[in-house]
Amino acid sequence: MSEPVVAQKSPIKQELEAGQSYFWCSCGYSEKQPYCNGAHKEHGMAPMKVDSDKDQTVFFCGCKQTKTPPYCDGTHNSL
């Protein structure tokens, strides 16, 4: 399994809708950040499914190094 690459060194603000599912890119190779586009298949990784139970604003990790996936924990500040 490959290690994720840094897609960007900042969080990615997203508006999620209640009752919707989202697939967060965990590998960093997707061109549709922060969402999966299938690029992980070449790197032995998988996206993370996020089910939103309410309308909400979230900050997804852009560096892919977070200890609290899929959400930003500030790790990008030390890269």
N, C-alpha and C positions, 0 to 999 in steps of 0.2 A: 504494500500500500504506500502510495506517495504521501508526502507532506503537503499541506495546503500552501498556496502562494498568496502573498499579500495583494489583494485587489485594490485597496486604497487604505491610507492611514488616517481614516476618520470614520465615524459611524454613518450609517445610511438611514435617514429618517423616512418612515413609511406609514401610510394610513391604512390600517387593516379594517375590513368590514366583518361584522358579526356573521357567523355561520359559514365563513369562507375558509378554505385551506390554502396555504402558501408553501412553497418549497424553497427554503433558504439554501443558497449555494454554500457548501462547506469547503469546497476545494479552491475557490478563487479564480478558476479558469473561465467561468461563465461570462459571456458578453452582455448578459441581461442583469447584472448586479442590482440588487442583492439576491436575485432569484436564479434558480437553476435553468440551464438551457441544454443539459445533457453532456456537457464537456467533461464531467467527472468520469465518464465511462472509460476514457483513455488513461485515467490515473488511479483506478482502483478505489475510488471514494464514492460517497453517496450523499445526496442532499438531505436536509432535515425538514420534516413536515411540521408546519406550524398551523394549528387550528385556532382560529380567533372566535372566542365566545361572545365578544362584544366589539362595537366600533371603538377603535383605539389607535393612538399614535405610539409607534415603537421605534427604537433605534437598533437596527440590525448591525452586527459586527461587519466591518468592511475589511479588516486586516486578516480575518479568519484565525486569529490566535487567541480569541477570548476563552476564558475559563468557564463562561456561562452561555454557551451557544444556545440559540443563535443571536443572543443579545450582546451589545457592546458592554464591556466591563472596564474600558479605559486602557487596555493592554497596548493599543496602538501608540500611546504616549511614550512607551519605553522601547519602541522599535527604531 
